[in-house]
Amino acid sequence: MIIDSHTHVIASDPERYPLAPIGGHRSTWSEERPVGGDGLLAAMDVAGIDKAVVVQASTVYGHDNSYAADMVAAHPDRFVGVFSVDVLAADGLDQMKRWLDAGMSGLRLFTTGTTMPGQATWLDDPRSFGAWDYAQAHDVPVCLQMTADGIPMLTTLLVRFPKIRVLLDHLARPKLADGPPYAAAQSLFDLAAYPGVYLKLTNRTIAAASAGASTPRVFAERVVSLFGADRIAWGSNFPAAEGSLASLLDEARTALRDVSDADRKAIFAGTVSNLYPALGEAVHG
């Protein structure tokens, strides 16, 4: 079984699903290669991917999760959804409950990206603590779109909410060009001490691990040895990532070909099934 932990869907009807991108302008990828729910399913079938996590396209719809939620509702056998809300807003917790009630399974906080470069400083703002407390109490995984510069703020939250489970999109974008032992990524490696930290291995990570003195296979072995495969999930980042879904899966398989069969099973299905039980019974190595 293969489960993709990081996909996006873009509607073809902007009147029904209005644009409201975080950062004020729409991402280039969503204009150049938008893929709707049916297109994602077709690409999954070609690639041999069984299920996928549909992550809110923050650079297109901001905190209006309607299209992602509608796709999850239409295809509950193939999709689970991750929504986004403004956790600093007075109604942030209410909005969080709203989208969970609508059938979504996880929360995403967008603190950096193509339409909002740099690292936002609000991640550990006390106004967000209500949302974090609720996520911890109800075991709602939190995806974090952030850079390594946000790790000190994340550490503050991990200490305050020790049972929270967070999933770092693109491994928090570490700098890997220095190669092993990857001194520039030490702040990421230090997070292995927190059992609630999970990593999302995507095309961005593989590209970063291909730069300079690094290779994807060497970095993959390093990060698996530190965190364990049961805390790492593969995500394609399709269609934000260029290329077909099948080619993105092949790229990840190549990067992970030196890890054990059991570890690959965890990374390609087991970990994400554990994080989102709605995907079905977890796949065990």
C-alpha positions as CSV (number, residue, x, y, z in Angstrom):
1,M,0.0,0.0,0.0
2,I,1.2,3.5,-0.8
3,I,-0.3,6.6,0.9
4,D,0.7,10.1,-0.1
5,S,0.8,12.4,2.9
6,H,0.9,15.7,1.0
7,T,-1.2,16.6,-2.0
8,H,-3.3,19.6,-3.0
9,V,-6.4,20.1,-5.0
10,I,-7.5,23.2,-7.0
11,A,-11.0,23.7,-8.1
12,S,-11.9,24.8,-11.7
13,D,-14.8,27.0,-10.4
14,P,-13.5,30.2,-8.8
15,E,-17.0,31.4,-8.2
16,R,-18.0,28.5,-6.1
17,Y,-14.6,28.3,-4.5
18,P,-13.2,31.9,-4.3
19,L,-9.6,32.7,-4.2
20,A,-8.2,34.0,-0.9
21,P,-4.5,33.2,-0.8
22,I,-2.4,33.7,2.3
23,G,0.2,36.4,1.4
24,G,-2.3,38.3,-0.8
25,H,-1.3,36.7,-4.2
26,R,-1.9,33.3,-5.6
27,S,1.0,30.8,-6.0
28,T,2.5,30.4,-9.4
29,W,2.2,26.6,-9.4
30,S,-1.6,26.7,-8.7
31,E,-2.1,28.9,-11.8
32,E,0.2,26.9,-14.1
33,R,-0.7,23.3,-13.2
34,P,-3.9,23.2,-11.2
35,V,-5.3,19.7,-10.5
36,G,-8.8,19.1,-9.1
37,G,-10.0,16.2,-7.1
38,D,-10.8,14.0,-10.1
39,G,-7.4,14.8,-11.6
40,L,-5.7,13.8,-8.4
41,L,-7.5,10.5,-8.3
42,A,-6.6,9.8,-11.9
43,A,-2.9,10.6,-11.2
44,M,-3.0,8.3,-8.1
45,D,-4.4,5.5,-10.1
46,V,-1.6,5.8,-12.7
47,A,1.1,6.0,-10.0
48,G,-0.4,3.1,-8.0
49,I,-1.1,5.2,-4.9
50,D,-4.0,3.9,-2.8
51,K,-4.9,6.9,-0.6
52,A,-3.8,10.5,-0.1
53,V,-4.0,13.3,2.4
54,V,-5.4,16.4,0.8
55,V,-3.7,19.4,2.5
56,Q,-5.3,22.8,2.3
57,A,-3.9,24.9,-0.5
58,S,-3.1,27.9,1.6
59,T,-1.6,29.9,-1.3
60,V,-4.9,29.6,-3.1
61,Y,-7.8,29.5,-0.6
62,G,-6.2,30.7,2.6
63,H,-8.5,29.5,5.5
64,D,-11.5,28.6,3.4
65,N,-11.2,24.9,3.3
66,S,-14.4,24.3,1.4
67,Y,-13.0,22.6,-1.7
68,A,-10.7,20.3,0.2
69,A,-13.5,19.3,2.5
70,D,-15.9,18.7,-0.4
71,M,-13.3,16.4,-2.1
72,V,-12.8,14.4,1.2
73,A,-16.6,14.1,1.6
74,A,-16.9,12.9,-2.0
75,H,-14.1,10.3,-1.8
76,P,-13.8,9.2,1.8
77,D,-12.4,5.9,0.7
78,R,-9.4,7.6,-0.9
79,F,-8.9,11.0,0.8
80,V,-8.5,12.5,4.3
81,G,-8.1,16.2,4.7
82,V,-6.0,18.7,6.5
83,F,-7.5,22.2,7.0
84,S,-6.1,25.6,7.9
85,V,-7.5,28.3,10.2
86,D,-6.2,31.5,11.8
87,V,-5.4,30.3,15.2
88,L,-4.8,33.8,16.4
89,A,-8.3,35.0,15.6
90,A,-10.9,35.3,18.3
91,D,-12.9,32.5,16.6
92,G,-9.9,30.4,15.7
93,L,-10.9,27.5,18.0
94,D,-14.5,27.6,16.7
95,Q,-13.3,27.4,13.1
96,M,-11.1,24.5,14.0
97,K,-14.1,22.6,15.5
98,R,-16.1,23.6,12.4
99,W,-13.7,21.9,9.9
100,L,-13.2,18.8,12.1
101,D,-17.0,18.5,12.3
102,A,-17.0,18.7,8.5
103,G,-14.9,15.6,8.3
104,M,-11.4,16.9,8.1
105,S,-8.7,15.2,10.1
106,G,-5.8,17.5,10.8
107,L,-4.8,21.2,11.1
108,R,-2.2,23.0,9.0
109,L,-0.4,26.2,10.1
110,F,1.2,28.1,7.2
111,T,4.1,30.2,8.5
112,T,6.2,30.5,5.3
113,G,5.9,29.7,1.6
114,T,6.1,31.0,-1.9
115,T,3.6,33.7,-1.2
116,M,4.8,34.5,2.2
117,P,8.7,34.1,2.3
118,G,10.6,34.2,5.5
119,Q,9.6,32.8,8.8
120,A,6.5,34.2,10.6
121,T,7.0,34.9,14.3
122,W,3.5,34.2,15.5
123,L,3.9,30.4,15.8
124,D,4.1,30.3,19.6
125,D,1.9,33.3,20.2
126,P,-0.2,32.7,23.4
127,R,-3.3,33.5,21.4
128,S,-2.9,30.2,19.6
129,F,-2.7,28.1,22.8
130,G,-6.4,27.3,22.8
131,A,-6.1,25.6,19.4
132,W,-2.9,23.8,20.5
133,D,-4.6,22.6,23.7
134,Y,-7.6,21.4,21.7
135,A,-5.4,19.6,19.2
136,Q,-3.5,17.9,22.0
137,A,-6.6,16.8,23.9
138,H,-8.3,15.4,20.8
139,D,-5.2,14.0,19.1
140,V,-5.5,16.3,16.0
141,P,-2.1,16.2,14.2
142,V,-0.7,19.6,13.3
143,C,1.1,20.1,10.0
144,L,3.6,22.9,10.1
145,Q,4.8,24.7,7.0
146,M,7.8,26.4,8.5
147,T,11.6,26.8,8.1
148,A,14.3,25.8,10.5
149,D,14.3,29.3,11.9
150,G,10.9,28.4,13.5
151,I,12.3,25.5,15.5
152,P,12.9,27.5,18.7
153,M,9.2,28.6,18.6
154,L,8.2,25.0,18.0
155,T,10.3,23.8,20.9
156,T,8.4,26.2,23.2
157,L,5.2,24.6,22.0
158,L,6.5,21.0,22.4
159,V,7.4,21.7,26.0
160,R,4.0,23.3,26.8
161,F,2.0,20.6,24.9
162,P,4.1,17.4,25.4
163,K,1.4,15.1,23.9
164,I,0.9,17.1,20.7
165,R,1.8,15.4,17.4
166,V,3.3,17.7,14.7
167,L,4.2,16.9,11.2
168,L,6.9,19.1,9.6
169,D,6.2,19.8,6.0
170,H,9.4,19.3,3.9
171,L,11.3,18.6,7.2
172,A,11.1,22.3,8.0
173,R,13.3,23.0,4.9
174,P,16.8,22.2,6.4
175,K,20.0,23.3,4.7
176,L,21.8,20.1,3.6
177,A,24.4,21.1,1.1
178,D,27.2,20.8,3.6
179,G,26.7,17.0,3.5
180,P,27.3,14.5,6.3
181,P,27.2,14.9,9.2
182,Y,24.9,17.8,8.2
183,A,25.9,20.3,10.9
184,A,23.7,22.9,9.3
185,A,20.7,20.7,10.0
186,Q,21.5,20.1,13.7
187,S,18.4,22.0,15.0
188,L,16.2,19.6,13.0
189,F,18.1,16.6,14.3
190,D,17.7,17.9,17.9
191,L,13.9,17.5,17.5
192,A,14.3,13.7,17.5
193,A,14.3,14.0,21.3
194,Y,10.6,15.0,21.1
195,P,8.5,11.9,20.4
196,G,5.6,14.0,19.0
197,V,7.6,15.3,16.1
198,Y,7.0,13.6,12.7
199,L,8.7,14.4,9.4
200,K,7.1,14.8,6.0
201,L,9.7,13.7,3.3
202,T,8.8,15.5,0.1
203,N,10.3,16.5,-3.2
204,R,11.7,19.7,-1.6
205,T,13.6,17.6,0.9
206,I,15.0,15.3,-1.8
207,A,16.1,18.4,-3.9
208,A,17.8,19.9,-0.8
209,A,19.5,16.6,-0.1
210,S,20.8,16.6,-3.7
211,A,22.7,19.8,-3.4
212,G,26.4,20.3,-2.6
213,A,28.1,17.5,-0.7
214,S,24.9,15.7,0.1
215,T,23.0,12.9,-1.6
216,P,19.4,11.9,-1.0
217,R,20.3,8.3,-0.1
218,V,22.9,9.4,2.5
219,F,20.6,11.9,4.1
220,A,17.7,9.5,4.1
221,E,19.8,7.0,6.0
222,R,20.8,9.7,8.5
223,V,17.3,11.0,9.2
224,V,15.8,7.5,9.5
225,S,18.5,6.5,12.0
226,L,17.7,9.5,14.1
227,F,13.9,9.6,14.0
228,G,12.9,6.1,13.1
229,A,10.8,5.3,10.0
230,D,7.7,5.3,12.1
231,R,8.0,9.1,12.4
232,I,8.6,9.8,8.7
233,A,5.9,9.9,6.0
234,W,6.4,10.4,2.3
235,G,4.5,13.2,0.6
236,S,4.6,14.1,-3.1
237,N,3.7,17.8,-2.8
238,F,1.7,17.2,-6.0
239,P,0.8,19.3,-8.0
240,A,2.9,22.1,-6.4
241,A,5.9,19.9,-7.3
242,E,6.7,19.8,-11.0
243,G,6.4,16.4,-12.7
244,S,3.9,13.6,-12.7
245,L,2.8,12.0,-9.5
246,A,4.3,8.7,-10.7
247,S,7.7,10.4,-11.2
248,L,7.6,12.0,-7.8
249,L,6.9,8.6,-6.2
250,D,9.8,7.0,-8.2
251,E,12.1,9.8,-7.0
252,A,11.3,9.0,-3.4
253,R,11.7,5.3,-3.9
254,T,15.2,5.9,-5.3
255,A,16.1,8.1,-2.4
256,L,15.0,5.4,0.0
257,R,16.2,2.3,-1.7
258,D,19.0,1.7,0.9
259,V,16.6,1.6,3.9
260,S,15.0,-1.6,5.0
261,D,11.8,-3.0,3.5
262,A,10.1,-2.5,6.9
263,D,11.2,1.1,7.0
264,R,10.0,1.8,3.5
265,K,6.6,0.3,4.4
266,A,6.4,2.7,7.3
267,I,7.5,5.8,5.3
268,F,5.2,5.1,2.4
269,A,2.1,4.1,4.4
270,G,2.4,3.1,8.0
271,T,3.3,6.4,9.6
272,V,0.6,8.5,7.9
273,S,-2.0,5.8,8.7
274,N,-1.0,6.1,12.3
275,L,-1.4,9.9,12.2
276,Y,-4.7,9.8,10.4
277,P,-6.7,6.8,11.5
278,A,-9.4,7.7,9.0
279,L,-7.1,6.3,6.3
280,G,-7.9,2.9,7.7
281,E,-6.1,0.3,9.7
282,A,-2.4,1.2,9.9
283,V,0.0,-0.7,7.7
284,H,2.6,-2.4,9.7
285,G,6.1,-3.5,8.6
